[in-house]
Amino acid sequence: MSAQTSRYESDALPTETVDVVVIGGGAAGLNGALMLARSRRSVVVIDSGTPRNAPAAAMHGFIVLDGTPPPEILKRGRTQVRQYGGQIVFGEVATAEPAAPSADGDLRFTVTLADGRTLMARRVLVATGLRDVLPEVPGLAEHWGRSVVHCPYCHGYEVRDEPIGILATGPASVHHAWLFRQLTDDLIYFTRGTELDTATRARFAARSIRVIETDVEEVVNDEGGALAGVRLTDGTLVGRRVLAVATQMQARTEGLEGLKLPMEDLPDNMGRRFASAMAGTTEVPGVWVVGNATDLTAQVGASAAAGALAGSHINAVLATADTNAALAAAQKTTG
């Protein structure tokens, strides 16, 4: 459920080896690139132009930038990276894999784009984000990011006091219900075949959350095309203006198979992510992962912060590598 944004002017892909290639041009990738460029590292961001939040009208929950349209945030981010010498290349990664190390033993990676262009880099920062997988309910996807929402912190205030329906997808949907109940007094929980235990039913009743167990057949629009409700399999039309769905979140891995990064499944079928440790480090030397590709629930602010931390960590690792290489060269010269 990612959408293509409008194209923008792309920098030329460098022919020389760069310090870092950042795969992904969202908040995490751009902030990582910003930290690296400000440290005078040669850094190239490869951006496919398909951010997760493209359908949303505004980004919320990040101080100062709250309410800013996502494309505007990315535009500012690209400008700021470029003003420090970083480069932004509009393209899609076809392959990324380790290459033969340099003469002094430093790591190397080759990234090939879908159009055949290649780039060599010393380190890799993966910030590809994730893809939201919606339940297969006819008419649901067309309202994604507007009347069909997933995050009470990203969109909740904007849909406050509306008649909201929770389309259950698993255990996480129960937690969803508590959060959206804070935003409206008119909340219906559509079980869609999922189980509710007696204790949860009692808690729902105490909070005046109505439960409907008849399955949902389709999403229904009004004459103007706005979401009007859902039709059940028995033909009943239940009016709703907003539907909340706990999506299955899948890290975007296309083109990265050659890096052999370890993956992890989240409990309750919530999704699949790249495994990472402190500052986005991974089991693969020279490769870091940040943002929604590894932290599936991170909002824009958290993703940007993770990118900044990884960028500073990569710079420190490169500084050590540069010093080791300089020392070895000096010792060789002096015998």
URNORBEL-V25883 format. One record per helix or strand of 3 or more residues. SS is the DSSP state (2 for helix, 1 for strand). FROM is the first residue (numbers start at 1). LEN is the number of residues. If there is no record, write none. Layout:
((SS & FROM & LEN) (SS & FROM & LEN))
This chain:
((1 & 18 & 6) (2 & 27 & 12) (1 & 43 & 5) (2 & 52 & 4) (2 & 70 & 14) (1 & 87 & 4) (1 & 93 & 7) (1 & 108 & 6) (1 & 118 & 9) (1 & 130 & 4) (2 & 141 & 3) (2 & 156 & 4) (1 & 164 & 4) (2 & 172 & 10) (1 & 187 & 4) (2 & 198 & 9) (1 & 210 & 3) (1 & 216 & 6) (1 & 227 & 6) (1 & 237 & 3) (1 & 242 & 4) (1 & 248 & 4) (2 & 257 & 3) (1 & 263 & 3) (2 & 267 & 3) (1 & 271 & 4) (2 & 278 & 3) (1 & 287 & 3) (2 & 291 & 3) (2 & 300 & 35))
